[in-house]
């Protein structure tokens, strides 16, 4: 690209981002407050996935801002290499564990509060984390470590409100009730007066309140607290607009222009908007060079409020920045997955061009983009995605101990979240994609995880929104349960259940995402941008996706190679064809989970199995042509050899006849 394009993702969150007491880096054995687990995942899919990989491939920048509603706090996260020495790959760096991210937030919040107490003005607390750790024998030097710069920005306080923000936070109540009952009750008990709690029978221990109040009752109490004097006023529209203006002015500058231009574009994402972001075409790649800065706004674990939408529209109109409400698919999904898809389009250089096309379409039609009900992908036949991940250590090395975690443990958690956790709408509708996940360890043990059973098991323990440790503990439980079975269902038995294609099984495909040496010509994601292959709605379809989780060392592993050959052999033994693929953005830390998310997204776009048919049919045709060419070549060589032999016989006969004379 001719210039360094910037991407800024702004996620609007609930709670008080400057209250350091809410951050518990060592409390991952319990549920995080204000869904910090989800926000940590947003960091992973932004800075350590496709969008973040741009910092080590072509120098483009990516920034994540967590904007808190009750105090207009801003936290900026930037992935940056220490001493400007760019590492060869994110996968060779220590992973961004929950503890690391939450610690960075806590330190930055403490620093911002300390500066405000000293200066009595708006303050910026900045902390840097380099994640230098020795894990599993992989020595990370300081020159190649990734530096995560975290800023906590406090908004300017009115003259009569220069008190400590942390003390004021105890009396503030977010306008949006959290999705979690535990979080909502905790906020109410810490924010409301004792009289209010007594009048609504909430002056009881948390465990008791969880049993007494269902979602409807809790919503009624929340509404009553918002209208009472038990909590302070929320930021008005002028405060929100001032915050948005500060963020957008970093790219646009203070000078006002009279005309709109596409060098800076803004969009807010929600699946209910009618306008689909047109990113699936490489023909628009050249238009991407026109865009210098892209701002994406989205609600984190909640939707943006009407006041926030109106404030953003007013600011963009005043600053002459095109603002485009749009969606990245018809199926509602978690914020982290939406951000992940947007980051991949940015990595491919098509996010800016898609926004330009949408802006030009809006200018021509002059239509107001309104919300509608979330749509589905209108596919009634059964579709399944079975991810098989090969783990580069024995099953006995699996642990939930934070001090013993490495990149492999982190990737296992990410694969669980991406494969098994989906929005309620996306996982319960009639046309939902069925997801399965299998972990295959070096010692031959296979753990097969079912989407419904895995989530239900954690939900029964009041871990519906689990931390990394809780997910690892559940995987360990599944491992122990598998070992206790006399005849455990190994991966061989599971693959054997996928018989050859017939009327009952439908279509079955297998993609081998372990081809790291070179990229094949038939990459599914490359074809997705080049061809319009609809999946149709005629047969049941299944995809087996084989992944190899890489460790930080990057050394060759003969056991993994042997395991890979065996699993591919087992798949081919039941007459399922296999095609080689490469991991998406292999230099990214989150490349394994990114691959799964994009396969799911292709299904939401009704593209996945249509593309697979194209890949496999073309490969079969090429194989037939190759076989025909080989047969012709063999026939030609055979005829030439026979002709040469006849010539030799003729010469010998002529020579013998001459000697006799």
N, C-alpha and C positions, 0 to 999 in steps of 0.2 A: 504494500500500500504506500501511497505517496506521503501520507501523514500518519501520525499516531492517533488512532481513534480511541476515544475514551467511553467507557460504559460505567454509569452510576446506577446502582439498584437501591431504591429507597423503600424499605419495608416499614409500614406503620404498625407499631406494637402497642400492647396494653401494659400498664404498670408504670413504675418510676425507674427509669434507667440509671439515675444518679444515686439511688439508695443502695449503697454497697452491702448492706446487711442482707439483701435479697440474693446475693451471689454466694453460693456454697460450693466451692471447688472440690472440697473433700466430702461432700454430701451426696455423691451419686448413688449411694445405696438407698436413698429415698427419692421421692418425686421432686423434681425441680419446680419452683414456684414460677408463675408467669410463663410457663412452657419454655423454659430456657433450653430444654432438650431439642425442641423444634427450631429455635433460633440458632443453636449450634449447627444443626444440619444445614440451615440456610448459609452459614459461613462456609461449610464444606463444599456445597454445590456451587458456590460463587467463586471463592478465592482459590479453592483447591481442585476445581474441576475444569471444564472446557474454557470458560471465560478467564479464569486465573492462569491457565496455561498459555494464554496469549502473551503474558509477561516474559515467558522464556522462549517463545517462538518468533515473534515479530515486534516486540516492544510496545504493544498496545497496553493500556492500563485498565484496571477494573477496580471499582470501589463499592463497598457495601455500607449503607447507612441504615441504622436501626433507629427509627424516629418514634419516641414514646409520646403518647397522647396527653397524659395528665400534667406533664411539666415541660413538654416540648423539648425533651432531651435528644441529643443527636450523638450517635456513636459511629465512627467511621473506621472501617477495617481495610487495610491495604496490605497486599502481599508484596513483599519487597526483599530482594536478595541482599545479604550483608556485603558491604564494601563493593556493591555493584558487580559482584562476580556471579553470573547467572549459572545455576546448576544445570547439569545435563538433563535431569529429569526430576520431577516432583516425587516420583516413586522411590527415589534414593534418599529422601528426606524423612525425618521422623513425622508421623502423622499428626494432624491437629486433634488431639484427644479432647473430650469434653472438659476435662480438668484444666487443660491449657487455655482453652477459649474463655471459660468462666473466670479463671484467674486473671486473664488480661482485662476482662470487663471490670472486675472488682478493683484492680489496681488503678485503672484509668478513672473510675468513679471517685475513688478516694483522693486521687490527685486533683481532680477538678473541684471537689468540695474544699480541699485544703487551700487551693488558690483563691476560691471565692471568699473564704473566711478572711484571707489576708488582704484582698483587693476590694471586696464588696462590689464587684462588677461581674459581667459575664466572663467565664473562664473556660479554658481548654486544658483538660488533663490528658497527657499523652504518655502511653507506655508501650515499650517494644518487647516482644517475646521472640526468641530465636529458636526455641525448641531443640537445643543441643543436648542430646541424650545418647548413651550407648545402649543399643537394644539388640539382643540376640547376636552379639559379636560384631555388630555393624558400627564402626567408629565414625561418628559424624564430626568433621572438623568445623571450626567456626567460620571458615572462609566459604563454605558451601551451604551453610544452613539458611533456611528461609526465615526471614524476619517479618513477623506479623505486627504491624503498627496499629495500635488501638487508641482512638481519641474519644474522650467523653466531653461533649460541648454543652455547656449550660447556657440556656437562653437568658437574655437580659431580664433582670427582675425590675418591677416597678419600684420607685423610690421608697415606698412604705413596706416593701417586702424584701428586705435584705437579710432576713434571718437565715439560719442554716437550712439548706434545702432538705437535708436528711431528716430534720425534726419536723418540717412541714409535711414531708411525704407521709408521715404516719396518719395525717388527717385527710388525705386526698383519696378519692374514690374514682377509678376509671369509669367513663360513661358506658363502656362496653363490657358486659359481663363475660368473664372468661368461659371457655367451653368446659373447663374442668370444674366439677363440684368442689373438689378439695381446694383449688385455687380461689374460687369465689367465696367460699366460707372463710378461708384464711384472711382474705382481704377485708371482708365485712367485720370480722372480729377484731382486726387490728386498726380499722379506720373509724368505726362507728362508736358512739358513746355507749356507756353501760346501760343507760336508761332505754336507749333504742334496742339494744340487744335483749334486754329483759322483756320488753314489750312484744318482741317477736320470738321469744323462747330460744334465743341463740347464745345465751350466756352459759354454754355447756362445753365440755371438751370437744375437740375436733372430731374424734372418732364417733362420739354420740351424735353430733350434728350431721355427719355423713349418713347415718341411718335414719334420722328423723326427717330430713328434707330431700324431696325429689327435685327434679329440674324445674317444674312448674312453680312449686312453693318457693324455691330459691329465687326464681326470676321475680316473683312478686315482692319479696323482701328487698331485692336489689333495686327494683323500681321505687319502692317506698324510701329507701335510703337516699336515692338520688334527689328526690323531691323534698327531703327533710333538711334540717340544719346540721345533720350529723356529719356532713362532708362539705368541703369547700367547693367553690365554683371551678368549672373546667376552663381551660384556656379559650378565650373568645376567638372569633374568626380573624381578627386583626393579628393576634399572636400566631395563629397557624399560618396565615398568609406571609407574615414576616419571616417565618422559618423556611417556608417554601422558596421565598424570594432569595434568601441567603444561599440556599443550595443551588438554585438555577443560575444565580449571578456568577458563580465560580466559572461557568463556561461562557455565559453570554456577556459578562462584564456589566459595568454600570451605565454604559452609553445606551440610550434608547434609540431604536430604529423604527421607522414608520411602516415598514413592510415586513411580512413574514419571510423567513428564509429557512432552508432545510439543512443548514450547517449544524444547527442544534435542534434535536427532536425530543419530545416527551410523550410518554404513553402510560396509561394505567390499565392494568391487566385484570380481567375478570371473565370467567367462562360464560356469564350471562349476556355479554355484549354480542350484538349481531355480527360485527365486523371481525372476520378471521384475518389474522396477520399473514399476508401473502409472502411467505419465505421459501416456498418449495419450488424455486426456479433459479438455475444458475445464469439465466439470461439477464437477470437484474444485477449481476455482480458489479458491473462497472458503476452503477448508480451509488453503490455503497461508499465510494471514494468521496462523494459530495458531503458526507456526514462527518463532522468532527467530534460531536459529543451526543450520546444517547442517554436519556434519563428514563428509567422504568420505575413506576410506582405501583405498589401492590400491598394489600393487607397481609400481615403475618399472623396466622392462627385466628384471624378474624377478617371481616371485610372492611374496606374503607367506609367511613361514615359519610352521610350526605354533606355534612359541614366540611369535611376534608375534601370531598370531590369539588364542591363549589369554590372553596378557597384556592385549590389548585387551578381550576379553570380561570378564575379571576386573575391570578398571578401570571399565567401563561398568556392570557389575552393582553395584559398590560405590557408584558415584556416581548410580545410578538413572537412567541415560541409556539410552533404547531403542537397541539395536544391531541392525542388520538386514543380514545377508548377502544380497546380491542381484546381479543382472546387468542390463546395459542392452542385451542382445541375445544371441542364441544362438550367434553367430559370434565366435570369438576375434579380437581386433584389437590393434593397438599401443596402449600406454598413452595416448599423446597423443590418439588418436582417441576413446578411451573418455572421457577427460577433456573433450574437445571437446563430445561429445554431452551429457554431464552438465551442462556449462556452458550449453548452449543450453536445456535443460529449466529450469535455474535462471533464465535470462533470460526465459523465457516465464511464469515464476511457477508452475510445475507440479512442480518437484522436491520441495518440501516436502510438498505434498498427496499426491504419490505415495508418499512414505515413511510418511506418516500412515496411508494406506490399507493399506499393507503391514504396518504395526505392528498395526493393528486386526485384520487377517486372521490374523496370528500369534497374537494374544490369544485369538481365537475357536477356532482349530484346535489351539493349544498344541502345534504340531508343531515339531520341531527341524529347522532348515534345513540340509540336508547338501549335500555336493558330489556332482556326477554328471559323466559325461563330457560335454565340449562338444558341443552339438547343432549341426545345420545348419538352414538355412531350408527344407529339403525341397522345393526347386524344381529340377527336372531339365532344364527347357528352357533354351536359351541366352539370356543377357541381357547387353547391352552398354551401357556408359556412355562416350560420347565427348565430352570437354570441349574446347571450342574457345575459346581465350583470345586476345583482341585486345590487342596490346602497343602502347602509345602512343609508340614511337620506332622508328627504322629498325633493321634487323638489324645494321648496322655499329656501333651503340651498345651491343650486347651484349658484356659483358666480365666477367671473373672478378676483376678488380683490386679489392681491398677499398676503396681510396680513391675509386673511381668508382661505387660501388654506391648505389642509391637504393631507394625503396619498390618500384619496378617489378621490379628484380632480386630483391628479397626475396620478392615475391609469386610470381615465376616458380619460385623454389626451393620455396616452400610448396605450389604447385600440383603440382609434380613429386612431392613427398613424399606428398601426400594422394591423388593420382590413381594413381600408379604403384607406390608402396610399400605393401604390405599384409602382414599376418601370413602365414606359410607355409600355415597351415590355410585361411585365407580366400582364398588365391590359387591353390591347387593342387587343390582338391577338384572333383569333377565338376560340382557346381552353382555354381561360383564365378562372380562377376560379372566380365566382361571389361572392362578399362579402357583407354582410349586418350586421348592428350592432344596437342593441336595448338596451336602458337603462331603467330599471324598478325601479322606486323610491318607498320608503316606503308608500307614500300616494296614490299609485296606478297609478300615471301618467307614461305613457310609451312614450319614444322618439325613433322613428324609423329612422335611418340614412341610406341613400342610398349612395353607394360609389361615383357614378358619380355626384349626386346633391350636396353632401357635399363639394367635392373638387372644383366643378365649382363655388359654391357660394363664397368660399374664393378666388379663382383665380380672380373673377370679381372685388374683392376689392384689387387686387395686393398683395394678401397674398398666393401665390402659395407654399411658404415655410414658413408656419406660426409658430409663437412662441407659447408657452404654453398658454399665455393670449389670443391670437387670436383664438386658438382652443376652449378654454372655452367660449369665447364670442359668437362663432358660435353655440356652444351647447346651451347656454342660449337663443340665438335667436330662435333656433328650439323648445326649451321648451315653450317660449312665443307664438310662432306660433301654437303649439299644443294646448295650453290652450285657444287660441282664437277661435278654431274651435268648432262649436256647437256639432258635432258628431265626436270626435277625434278617430283616429284609435288606439285603445288600443291594448295591447299585446294579449288579448283574440281574437280579430278580426284577428290579424296577424297570430296567430297560427291556427285559424280556416281555414285559406286559404290553409293550408297544409292538404289536405284530405288524406284518407287512400291510401295505395299504389295501383296504377292502371297503365294502359298503358300510361296515359297522364302525371301523376306526376312522374313516375319512382320510384326509391328507396328513402325512407326518413328514416333517423336515428336520434336519439336524445341521446346525452351523457350528463350526469349530473355530472359536475366537482365540486360538493360541498361535496363529501365524504371525510371528514377530519379525521374521527376517525380511520379508517383502510383502507388499500389498498386492492382493490378487485383483484381477481386472473386474471381477463381479462382486464389488462391495455393495451390500444392501443399502447402506446409508447414502452412498454416492448415487446409486440408481434412484433413490427417493427424491433427490434434487433434480434428476435428469429425466425421469419418466413418470407418467401418470398411470400407475398400475392400481386399479381398484381391487380390493379383496373380494368383492362380490358377496353373494349371500346364498351359497348353494350347498356347501359341504362342511362338515366339522373339520377343524384344522388344529394341528399340534406342532409346536416348535420346540426342539431340544437345543438349548444354547450351552455349549461347553466352554467354560472359562478357566483360566489358570491364574490364581491369586499369586502375585509376585511379592517376594520379601524385599527388604531394604538392601540386602547385600548385592543382589543382581547376579550372583554366581550361578553357574550351571548346576542343575540338580538331576542326577541320573535316575533317582527314584521317581521324580515327577515325570520324566520322559517315559519311563516304563509304565507308569500309571496311565499316562495319556494314551499310549499305544493300546493298552488293554481296553480302556473305555471306548475308544473309537472302534476297536475291533468288535466289542460287544454290540455297539450300535449297528455296525454294518452286518453283523451276524443275523440280525432280525430283519434284514432287507430294507434298512432305512439308509437312504443316500446321505452322504456328508459332504458339505462344501466348506472350504477353508475361508476364514475371514480374519481381519485384524481388529484388535480392540480399538474402540473409538478414543481418539486423543490419548495415545499410549503414554505420552509424557506427563499426563495429569495424574495427580495423587488419587483421584476418585474415578479412575478410568473404568474399573470393573463395574461399579454401580451405575456410572453414566451409560454404559452399554445397555444395561437392563432397562433403565428409564427410557432411553430412546426407542428400544424395541416396543415397550408398552405404548409410547406415544405414537409410533407408527400404526399400531392397532387402533388407537383412538381416532386416527386420521383415516381409518379404513384402507390403509395402504400395505400393511405388513405382509399378509399372506398373498396378495397380488404380486408384490415384489419377489417373494420367495418362489412363486410359480415361474416368474420370469427368469430368475437366477438358475433354477434347477432345469427348466426346459432348455434354455440356451446352453447350459453346460452339457446336457445330454446330447443336444444337436452337435455341439463341437466335438464331443467324444465320438459320435457316429461318423462325422466327417473325418476325424483323425484316424479312426479305424479303417475307413474306406481308403484313405490316402496311404495308410501303412500297408494295406493289402495290395494296392496297386504297385507300391514301391517294391514289395516283396516279389510280386509277379514279374516286374520288370527285371529285377536282379536275377531271378531264376531263369528267365529267358536268355539274358545276357550270358549267364554262366553256362547254360546249355549250348548256346551258339559258340562261345569260346572253346568249349569242350569238343564240339564237332570240328572246329578249325584245327585243333591240335591233332585229332584223330586223322584228319585228312592229310596233314603235313607228314605225320608218321607213316601213313600208308604210301604217300608219294615217295618219301625217302627210301623206304624198304623196296619199292618197285625199282627205283633207280639203281640201288646196290645190286639187285639181282641181274640187271642188264649188264 
